[in-house]
Amino acid sequence: MFGLMIQLDGSDHDWFEGRGPRCTLLVFIDDATSQIVHLEFVKREAVHALMTATERYIPLNGIPVAFMLTMDQYFMSILIIRNMIS
């Protein structure tokens, strides 16, 4: 079902071909449909940038059951992390 699980991924690249600073494109992808639902440029893929982008995603798209992301070669589910800290 659309919107239940959202994958987050970041791609570090010289997106502006030397006309701007190197940055990371954060992509929010619906797991069921592979549809891109949110894009955002950030300085680098870090926890603060991911949380800030998620704060902008939620008012537009709602809260999914889970976010899944890869960061520094680790696969994490924010649903699991949320349960660990509560």
C-alpha positions in Angstrom: 0.0 0.0 0.0 1.2 3.4 -0.9 2.7 5.5 1.9 3.2 2.7 4.5 6.9 2.4 4.2 9.2 5.1 3.0 12.8 4.5 2.0 15.3 7.3 2.5 18.5 7.5 0.5 21.1 10.1 -0.1 23.3 10.6 -3.1 26.5 12.7 -2.7 27.4 14.3 -6.0 28.6 17.5 -7.7 25.0 18.2 -8.7 25.6 21.8 -9.8 28.7 20.9 -11.9 31.0 23.3 -10.1 28.5 26.2 -10.0 27.7 25.5 -6.4 29.0 23.5 -3.5 29.0 19.7 -3.6 25.9 18.4 -1.8 23.7 15.4 -1.2 20.3 14.8 -2.7 18.0 13.1 -0.1 15.3 11.0 -1.8 12.1 9.7 -0.1 10.8 6.7 -2.1 7.5 4.9 -1.5 8.5 1.2 -0.9 5.4 -0.3 -2.5 5.4 1.7 -5.7 9.0 3.0 -6.0 7.4 6.5 -6.5 9.6 9.4 -5.5 7.6 11.4 -2.9 10.1 14.0 -1.7 13.5 15.4 -2.8 15.8 17.7 -0.9 19.3 19.0 -1.2 21.4 19.0 2.0 25.1 19.6 2.8 25.7 16.0 3.7 23.7 12.9 4.7 23.7 13.2 8.5 21.1 12.6 11.2 20.2 16.3 11.6 19.6 16.7 7.8 17.5 13.5 7.7 15.4 14.6 10.6 14.9 18.1 9.2 13.9 16.7 5.8 11.5 14.3 7.6 9.9 17.2 9.4 9.2 18.8 6.0 7.9 15.5 4.5 5.4 14.6 7.2 3.0 17.7 6.9 2.8 17.1 3.2 2.5 13.3 3.1 1.6 12.1 6.6 3.4 9.7 9.0 4.2 6.3 7.4 4.3 3.1 9.5 8.1 3.1 9.0 11.0 4.9 7.4 13.9 2.8 6.2 17.3 4.2 5.5 20.9 3.3 4.7 23.6 5.4 6.4 27.2 4.5 6.4 26.4 1.0 5.1 23.9 0.3 8.0 20.3 -0.5 7.3 18.0 1.0 9.9 14.3 1.3 10.4 13.2 4.4 12.3 10.3 2.4 13.6 12.7 0.1 15.4 14.8 3.0 16.6 11.7 4.8 17.9 10.7 1.6 19.9 14.3 1.4 21.3 14.3 4.9 22.8 10.7 5.0 24.1 
